Amino acid sequence: MRFSEDGQKNDLRMGDVPLIFVVHSMGGLIVKEAYIQGQNDPDYQAIIKSISAITFLATPHRGTNLAEILNKILQSTFVNSSKQYISELSNNSFMLQKLNEQFRHIAPKLDIVSFYETQSTSIGVKNLRVMVLEKESSVLGYPGETSKALDADHHGICKYESPRDPNYVTVRNVLKSLISKILSSNRSKESPLLNRRKSLDVKSYLGVMELPDVDFIFFQDQWAEGTGQWIFEENLFSEWLQAIDSGPHLLWLNGGAGTGKS
Protein backbone atom coordinates (compact mmCIF):
# COMPACT_ATOMS: atom_id res chain seq x y z
CA MET A 1 0.00 0.00 0.00
CA ARG A 2 2.84 2.37 0.83
CA PHE A 3 4.09 2.26 -2.77
CA SER A 4 0.72 1.85 -4.48
CA GLU A 5 0.24 2.94 -8.09
CA ASP A 6 -2.84 3.45 -10.23
CA GLY A 7 -3.55 1.76 -13.55
CA GLN A 8 -1.25 4.20 -15.34
CA LYS A 9 1.63 3.48 -12.92
CA ASN A 10 1.24 6.87 -11.23
CA ASP A 11 2.06 7.15 -7.54
CA LEU A 12 -1.16 7.27 -5.49
CA ARG A 13 0.56 9.51 -2.92
CA MET A 14 -0.40 7.30 0.01
CA GLY A 15 0.29 9.32 3.12
CA ASP A 16 -0.17 12.68 1.38
CA VAL A 17 -3.94 12.51 0.93
CA PRO A 18 -6.75 11.60 3.37
CA LEU A 19 -7.74 7.92 3.41
CA ILE A 20 -11.05 6.23 4.14
CA PHE A 21 -11.02 2.46 4.63
CA VAL A 22 -14.08 0.43 3.64
CA VAL A 23 -13.70 -3.09 5.06
CA HIS A 24 -15.87 -6.21 5.17
CA SER A 25 -16.15 -8.95 7.77
CA MET A 26 -12.81 -10.11 9.21
CA GLY A 27 -11.00 -7.62 6.98
CA GLY A 28 -12.14 -5.06 9.52
CA LEU A 29 -10.22 -6.84 12.28
CA ILE A 30 -7.09 -6.86 10.13
CA VAL A 31 -7.39 -3.12 9.46
CA LYS A 32 -7.83 -2.40 13.18
CA GLU A 33 -4.72 -4.44 14.00
CA ALA A 34 -2.74 -2.71 11.23
CA TYR A 35 -3.86 0.71 12.47
CA ILE A 36 -2.75 -0.16 16.01
CA GLN A 37 0.66 -1.46 14.94
CA GLY A 38 1.21 1.46 12.60
CA GLN A 39 0.98 3.95 15.47
CA ASN A 40 4.57 3.19 16.48
CA ASP A 41 6.06 2.27 13.11
CA PRO A 42 7.99 5.25 11.66
CA ASP A 43 7.86 3.74 8.17
CA TYR A 44 4.07 4.05 8.12
CA GLN A 45 3.48 7.15 10.23
CA ALA A 46 2.47 9.26 7.23
CA ILE A 47 -0.14 6.73 6.09
CA ILE A 48 -1.51 6.20 9.60
CA LYS A 49 -1.89 9.94 10.16
CA SER A 50 -3.70 10.33 6.84
CA ILE A 51 -6.43 7.80 7.76
CA SER A 52 -9.56 9.84 8.44
CA ALA A 53 -12.28 7.21 8.70
CA ILE A 54 -13.03 3.50 8.69
CA THR A 55 -16.31 2.11 7.42
CA PHE A 56 -16.96 -1.41 8.70
CA LEU A 57 -19.33 -3.75 6.85
CA ALA A 58 -20.43 -6.66 9.07
CA THR A 59 -17.17 -6.86 11.01
CA PRO A 60 -17.18 -9.21 14.06
CA HIS A 61 -15.87 -6.65 16.54
CA ARG A 62 -17.08 -8.50 19.60
CA GLY A 63 -19.68 -10.94 20.86
CA THR A 64 -20.34 -14.15 22.73
CA ASN A 65 -19.67 -17.60 21.36
CA LEU A 66 -16.95 -16.18 19.13
CA ALA A 67 -15.85 -19.59 17.91
CA GLU A 68 -19.39 -20.36 16.77
CA ILE A 69 -19.66 -17.01 15.00
CA LEU A 70 -16.32 -17.48 13.26
CA ASN A 71 -17.27 -20.99 12.19
CA LYS A 72 -20.38 -19.52 10.59
CA ILE A 73 -18.24 -16.94 8.82
CA LEU A 74 -15.90 -19.63 7.53
CA GLN A 75 -18.84 -21.71 6.32
CA SER A 76 -20.35 -18.73 4.52
CA THR A 77 -17.22 -17.59 2.71
CA PHE A 78 -15.60 -18.93 -0.42
CA VAL A 79 -12.05 -17.84 0.36
CA ASN A 80 -9.39 -19.62 2.38
CA SER A 81 -8.61 -18.33 5.87
CA SER A 82 -5.60 -18.86 8.08
CA LYS A 83 -6.37 -21.62 10.60
CA GLN A 84 -3.87 -20.14 13.04
CA TYR A 85 -5.54 -16.74 12.81
CA ILE A 86 -8.96 -18.26 13.41
CA SER A 87 -7.60 -20.30 16.32
CA GLU A 88 -6.22 -17.18 17.98
CA LEU A 89 -9.54 -15.39 17.60
CA SER A 90 -11.57 -18.27 18.95
CA ASN A 91 -9.40 -18.85 22.02
CA ASN A 92 -11.87 -17.58 24.63
CA SER A 93 -12.09 -14.34 22.66
CA PHE A 94 -8.89 -13.08 24.33
CA MET A 95 -7.34 -11.73 21.13
CA LEU A 96 -10.55 -9.97 20.15
CA GLN A 97 -10.93 -8.37 23.57
CA LYS A 98 -7.31 -7.21 23.49
CA LEU A 99 -7.75 -5.82 19.97
CA ASN A 100 -10.83 -3.85 20.94
CA GLU A 101 -9.22 -2.50 24.10
CA GLN A 102 -6.18 -1.24 22.18
CA PHE A 103 -8.27 0.19 19.37
CA ARG A 104 -10.58 1.96 21.79
CA HIS A 105 -7.80 4.33 22.89
CA ILE A 106 -6.96 5.52 19.37
CA ALA A 107 -10.42 5.32 17.77
CA PRO A 108 -11.33 8.92 18.75
CA LYS A 109 -8.92 10.07 16.02
CA LEU A 110 -11.23 8.53 13.42
CA ASP A 111 -14.74 8.78 12.08
CA ILE A 112 -16.15 5.26 12.51
CA VAL A 113 -19.20 3.86 10.73
CA SER A 114 -20.42 0.31 11.39
CA PHE A 115 -22.97 -1.33 9.10
CA TYR A 116 -24.66 -4.52 10.26
CA GLU A 117 -26.59 -7.21 8.42
CA THR A 118 -30.27 -7.94 9.04
CA GLN A 119 -30.79 -11.09 6.96
CA SER A 120 -29.71 -14.66 7.59
CA THR A 121 -27.04 -16.18 5.33
CA SER A 122 -26.94 -19.53 3.57
CA ILE A 123 -24.04 -21.62 4.88
CA GLY A 124 -24.03 -24.21 2.10
CA VAL A 125 -26.46 -26.69 3.63
CA LYS A 126 -29.74 -27.01 1.76
CA ASN A 127 -32.32 -24.53 3.03
CA LEU A 128 -30.21 -23.77 6.10
CA ARG A 129 -29.65 -20.09 6.81
CA VAL A 130 -28.21 -18.47 9.93
CA MET A 131 -27.48 -15.00 11.20
CA VAL A 132 -23.71 -14.85 10.84
CA LEU A 133 -23.43 -11.69 12.94
CA GLU A 134 -25.91 -10.04 15.22
CA LYS A 135 -25.94 -6.27 15.57
CA GLU A 136 -24.15 -6.49 18.93
CA SER A 137 -21.15 -8.12 17.25
CA SER A 138 -21.00 -5.66 14.36
CA VAL A 139 -21.11 -2.47 16.42
CA LEU A 140 -18.22 -1.26 18.55
CA GLY A 141 -20.33 0.91 20.82
CA TYR A 142 -17.77 3.72 20.94
CA PRO A 143 -18.80 7.35 21.52
CA GLY A 144 -19.24 9.10 18.18
CA GLU A 145 -19.60 5.85 16.23
CA THR A 146 -22.34 5.77 13.58
CA SER A 147 -24.16 2.45 13.18
CA LYS A 148 -26.61 1.63 10.40
CA ALA A 149 -28.56 -1.44 9.31
CA LEU A 150 -28.46 -2.74 5.74
CA ASP A 151 -31.11 -5.01 4.27
CA ALA A 152 -28.65 -7.77 3.37
CA ASP A 153 -26.99 -10.98 4.54
CA HIS A 154 -23.31 -11.38 5.36
CA HIS A 155 -22.33 -11.71 1.69
CA GLY A 156 -24.68 -9.13 0.21
CA ILE A 157 -23.79 -6.37 2.65
CA CYS A 158 -20.83 -5.49 0.41
CA LYS A 159 -22.34 -6.43 -2.96
CA TYR A 160 -24.87 -4.24 -4.75
CA GLU A 161 -27.07 -4.87 -7.76
CA SER A 162 -26.89 -1.35 -9.20
CA PRO A 163 -26.28 2.30 -8.28
CA ARG A 164 -29.99 2.42 -7.38
CA ASP A 165 -29.70 -0.42 -4.85
CA PRO A 166 -30.93 1.05 -1.52
CA ASN A 167 -27.98 -0.53 0.31
CA TYR A 168 -25.55 1.03 -2.16
CA VAL A 169 -27.23 4.42 -1.81
CA THR A 170 -26.94 4.25 1.99
CA VAL A 171 -23.23 3.38 1.92
CA ARG A 172 -22.54 5.93 -0.81
CA ASN A 173 -24.23 8.72 1.13
CA VAL A 174 -22.20 7.90 4.24
CA LEU A 175 -18.98 8.04 2.22
CA LYS A 176 -20.03 11.35 0.63
CA SER A 177 -20.64 12.76 4.10
CA LEU A 178 -17.20 11.62 5.29
CA ILE A 179 -15.53 13.16 2.24
CA SER A 180 -17.39 16.45 2.71
CA LYS A 181 -16.19 16.58 6.31
CA ILE A 182 -12.59 15.98 5.20
CA LEU A 183 -12.76 18.71 2.55
CA SER A 184 -14.30 21.18 4.99
CA SER A 185 -11.64 20.41 7.59
CA ASN A 186 -8.82 20.83 5.07
CA ARG A 187 -10.11 24.24 4.01
CA SER A 188 -10.25 25.46 7.61
CA LYS A 189 -6.69 24.25 8.25
CA GLU A 190 -5.13 26.21 5.39
CA SER A 191 -2.69 28.70 6.87
CA PRO A 192 -2.54 32.38 5.86
CA LEU A 193 0.93 31.69 4.46
CA LEU A 194 -0.42 28.90 2.25
CA ASN A 195 -3.28 31.12 1.06
CA ARG A 196 -0.78 33.88 0.25
CA ARG A 197 1.31 31.44 -1.76
CA LYS A 198 -1.76 30.38 -3.71
CA SER A 199 -2.61 34.03 -4.34
CA LEU A 200 0.90 34.70 -5.62
CA ASP A 201 0.66 31.67 -7.91
CA VAL A 202 -2.61 32.96 -9.40
CA LYS A 203 -1.13 36.43 -9.91
CA SER A 204 1.88 34.88 -11.61
CA TYR A 205 -0.32 32.86 -13.98
CA LEU A 206 -2.35 35.99 -14.82
CA GLY A 207 0.74 38.12 -15.31
CA VAL A 208 -0.18 40.49 -12.46
CA MET A 209 3.06 42.16 -11.40
CA GLU A 210 1.72 45.10 -9.38
CA LEU A 211 -0.92 45.62 -6.73
CA PRO A 212 -4.40 46.27 -8.21
CA ASP A 213 -4.50 49.66 -6.44
CA VAL A 214 -1.40 50.83 -8.31
CA ASP A 215 -2.91 49.79 -11.63
CA PHE A 216 -6.20 51.51 -10.72
CA ILE A 217 -4.55 54.83 -9.81
CA PHE A 218 -2.60 54.84 -13.07
CA PHE A 219 -5.75 54.56 -15.17
CA GLN A 220 -7.86 56.80 -12.94
CA ASP A 221 -5.57 59.75 -13.63
CA GLN A 222 -6.35 59.40 -17.34
CA TRP A 223 -10.13 59.04 -17.10
CA ALA A 224 -12.59 61.57 -18.44
CA GLU A 225 -15.02 62.82 -15.79
CA GLY A 226 -17.72 60.25 -14.98
CA THR A 227 -15.84 57.32 -16.45
CA GLY A 228 -16.86 54.03 -14.85
CA GLN A 229 -19.57 55.51 -12.63
CA TRP A 230 -22.33 53.72 -14.51
CA ILE A 231 -21.42 50.37 -13.00
CA PHE A 232 -22.37 51.53 -9.49
CA GLU A 233 -25.94 51.93 -10.73
CA GLU A 234 -26.14 48.31 -11.88
CA ASN A 235 -28.11 46.10 -9.47
CA LEU A 236 -26.06 43.02 -10.33
CA PHE A 237 -22.82 44.81 -9.45
CA SER A 238 -24.26 46.19 -6.21
CA GLU A 239 -25.40 42.72 -5.10
CA TRP A 240 -21.97 41.29 -5.86
CA LEU A 241 -20.17 44.13 -4.09
CA GLN A 242 -22.30 43.91 -0.95
CA ALA A 243 -22.41 40.11 -0.60
CA ILE A 244 -21.69 39.11 3.00
CA ASP A 245 -21.56 35.30 2.91
CA SER A 246 -18.22 33.51 2.67
CA GLY A 247 -18.87 31.62 -0.57
CA PRO A 248 -16.96 32.35 -3.79
CA HIS A 249 -18.37 35.23 -5.84
CA LEU A 250 -17.43 35.96 -9.45
CA LEU A 251 -18.54 38.88 -11.59
CA TRP A 252 -17.69 38.59 -15.26
CA LEU A 253 -17.16 41.86 -17.11
CA ASN A 254 -16.60 41.46 -20.81
CA GLY A 255 -16.05 43.95 -23.58
CA GLY A 256 -13.69 44.99 -26.29
CA ALA A 257 -10.24 46.44 -25.75
CA GLY A 258 -10.24 50.02 -24.45
CA THR A 259 -13.89 50.02 -23.37
CA GLY A 260 -13.23 50.53 -19.66
CA LYS A 261 -13.05 47.07 -18.12
CA SER A 262 -10.01 47.94 -16.02
C-alpha positions in Angstrom: 0.0 0.0 0.0 2.8 2.4 0.8 4.1 2.3 -2.8 0.7 1.8 -4.5 0.2 2.9 -8.1 -2.8 3.4 -10.2 -3.6 1.8 -13.5 -1.2 4.2 -15.3 1.6 3.5 -12.9 1.2 6.9 -11.2 2.1 7.1 -7.5 -1.2 7.3 -5.5 0.6 9.5 -2.9 -0.4 7.3 0.0 0.3 9.3 3.1 -0.2 12.7 1.4 -3.9 12.5 0.9 -6.8 11.6 3.4 -7.7 7.9 3.4 -11.1 6.2 4.1 -11.0 2.5 4.6 -14.1 0.4 3.6 -13.7 -3.1 5.1 -15.9 -6.2 5.2 -16.1 -8.9 7.8 -12.8 -10.1 9.2 -11.0 -7.6 7.0 -12.1 -5.1 9.5 -10.2 -6.8 12.3 -7.1 -6.9 10.1 -7.4 -3.1 9.5 -7.8 -2.4 13.2 -4.7 -4.4 14.0 -2.7 -2.7 11.2 -3.9 0.7 12.5 -2.8 -0.2 16.0 0.7 -1.5 14.9 1.2 1.5 12.6 1.0 4.0 15.5 4.6 3.2 16.5 6.1 2.3 13.1 8.0 5.2 11.7 7.9 3.7 8.2 4.1 4.1 8.1 3.5 7.2 10.2 2.5 9.3 7.2 -0.1 6.7 6.1 -1.5 6.2 9.6 -1.9 9.9 10.2 -3.7 10.3 6.8 -6.4 7.8 7.8 -9.6 9.8 8.4 -12.3 7.2 8.7 -13.0 3.5 8.7 -16.3 2.1 7.4 -17.0 -1.4 8.7 -19.3 -3.7 6.8 -20.4 -6.7 9.1 -17.2 -6.9 11.0 -17.2 -9.2 14.1 -15.9 -6.7 16.5 -17.1 -8.5 19.6 -19.7 -10.9 20.9 -20.3 -14.1 22.7 -19.7 -17.6 21.4 -17.0 -16.2 19.1 -15.9 -19.6 17.9 -19.4 -20.4 16.8 -19.7 -17.0 15.0 -16.3 -17.5 13.3 -17.3 -21.0 12.2 -20.4 -19.5 10.6 -18.2 -16.9 8.8 -15.9 -19.6 7.5 -18.8 -21.7 6.3 -20.4 -18.7 4.5 -17.2 -17.6 2.7 -15.6 -18.9 -0.4 -12.1 -17.8 0.4 -9.4 -19.6 2.4 -8.6 -18.3 5.9 -5.6 -18.9 8.1 -6.4 -21.6 10.6 -3.9 -20.1 13.0 -5.5 -16.7 12.8 -9.0 -18.3 13.4 -7.6 -20.3 16.3 -6.2 -17.2 18.0 -9.5 -15.4 17.6 -11.6 -18.3 19.0 -9.4 -18.9 22.0 -11.9 -17.6 24.6 -12.1 -14.3 22.7 -8.9 -13.1 24.3 -7.3 -11.7 21.1 -10.6 -10.0 20.2 -10.9 -8.4 23.6 -7.3 -7.2 23.5 -7.7 -5.8 20.0 -10.8 -3.8 20.9 -9.2 -2.5 24.1 -6.2 -1.2 22.2 -8.3 0.2 19.4 -10.6 2.0 21.8 -7.8 4.3 22.9 -7.0 5.5 19.4 -10.4 5.3 17.8 -11.3 8.9 18.7 -8.9 10.1 16.0 -11.2 8.5 13.4 -14.7 8.8 12.1 -16.1 5.3 12.5 -19.2 3.9 10.7 -20.4 0.3 11.4 -23.0 -1.3 9.1 -24.7 -4.5 10.3 -26.6 -7.2 8.4 -30.3 -7.9 9.0 -30.8 -11.1 7.0 -29.7 -14.7 7.6 -27.0 -16.2 5.3 -26.9 -19.5 3.6 -24.0 -21.6 4.9 -24.0 -24.2 2.1 -26.5 -26.7 3.6 -29.7 -27.0 1.8 -32.3 -24.5 3.0 -30.2 -23.8 6.1 -29.7 -20.1 6.8 -28.2 -18.5 9.9 -27.5 -15.0 11.2 -23.7 -14.8 10.8 -23.4 -11.7 12.9 -25.9 -10.0 15.2 -25.9 -6.3 15.6 -24.2 -6.5 18.9 -21.1 -8.1 17.3 -21.0 -5.7 14.4 -21.1 -2.5 16.4 -18.2 -1.3 18.6 -20.3 0.9 20.8 -17.8 3.7 20.9 -18.8 7.4 21.5 -19.2 9.1 18.2 -19.6 5.9 16.2 -22.3 5.8 13.6 -24.2 2.5 13.2 -26.6 1.6 10.4 -28.6 -1.4 9.3 -28.5 -2.7 5.7 -31.1 -5.0 4.3 -28.6 -7.8 3.4 -27.0 -11.0 4.5 -23.3 -11.4 5.4 -22.3 -11.7 1.7 -24.7 -9.1 0.2 -23.8 -6.4 2.6 -20.8 -5.5 0.4 -22.3 -6.4 -3.0 -24.9 -4.2 -4.7 -27.1 -4.9 -7.8 -26.9 -1.4 -9.2 -26.3 2.3 -8.3 -30.0 2.4 -7.4 -29.7 -0.4 -4.9 -30.9 1.1 -1.5 -28.0 -0.5 0.3 -25.5 1.0 -2.2 -27.2 4.4 -1.8 -26.9 4.2 2.0 -23.2 3.4 1.9 -22.5 5.9 -0.8 -24.2 8.7 1.1 -22.2 7.9 4.2 -19.0 8.0 2.2 -20.0 11.3 0.6 -20.6 12.8 4.1 -17.2 11.6 5.3 -15.5 13.2 2.2 -17.4 16.5 2.7 -16.2 16.6 6.3 -12.6 16.0 5.2 -12.8 18.7 2.5 -14.3 21.2 5.0 -11.6 20.4 7.6 -8.8 20.8 5.1 -10.1 24.2 4.0 -10.2 25.5 7.6 -6.7 24.3 8.2 -5.1 26.2 5.4 -2.7 28.7 6.9 -2.5 32.4 5.9 0.9 31.7 4.5 -0.4 28.9 2.2 -3.3 31.1 1.1 -0.8 33.9 0.3 1.3 31.4 -1.8 -1.8 30.4 -3.7 -2.6 34.0 -4.3 0.9 34.7 -5.6 0.7 31.7 -7.9 -2.6 33.0 -9.4 -1.1 36.4 -9.9 1.9 34.9 -11.6 -0.3 32.9 -14.0 -2.3 36.0 -14.8 0.7 38.1 -15.3 -0.2 40.5 -12.5 3.1 42.2 -11.4 1.7 45.1 -9.4 -0.9 45.6 -6.7 -4.4 46.3 -8.2 -4.5 49.7 -6.4 -1.4 50.8 -8.3 -2.9 49.8 -11.6 -6.2 51.5 -10.7 -4.6 54.8 -9.8 -2.6 54.8 -13.1 -5.7 54.6 -15.2 -7.9 56.8 -12.9 -5.6 59.7 -13.6 -6.3 59.4 -17.3 -10.1 59.0 -17.1 -12.6 61.6 -18.4 -15.0 62.8 -15.8 -17.7 60.3 -15.0 -15.8 57.3 -16.5 -16.9 54.0 -14.9 -19.6 55.5 -12.6 -22.3 53.7 -14.5 -21.4 50.4 -13.0 -22.4 51.5 -9.5 -25.9 51.9 -10.7 -26.1 48.3 -11.9 -28.1 46.1 -9.5 -26.1 43.0 -10.3 -22.8 44.8 -9.5 -24.3 46.2 -6.2 -25.4 42.7 -5.1 -22.0 41.3 -5.9 -20.2 44.1 -4.1 -22.3 43.9 -0.9 -22.4 40.1 -0.6 -21.7 39.1 3.0 -21.6 35.3 2.9 -18.2 33.5 2.7 -18.9 31.6 -0.6 -17.0 32.3 -3.8 -18.4 35.2 -5.8 -17.4 36.0 -9.4 -18.5 38.9 -11.6 -17.7 38.6 -15.3 -17.2 41.9 -17.1 -16.6 41.5 -20.8 -16.0 43.9 -23.6 -13.7 45.0 -26.3 -10.2 46.4 -25.7 -10.2 50.0 -24.5 -13.9 50.0 -23.4 -13.2 50.5 -19.7 -13.0 47.1 -18.1 -10.0 47.9 -16.0 
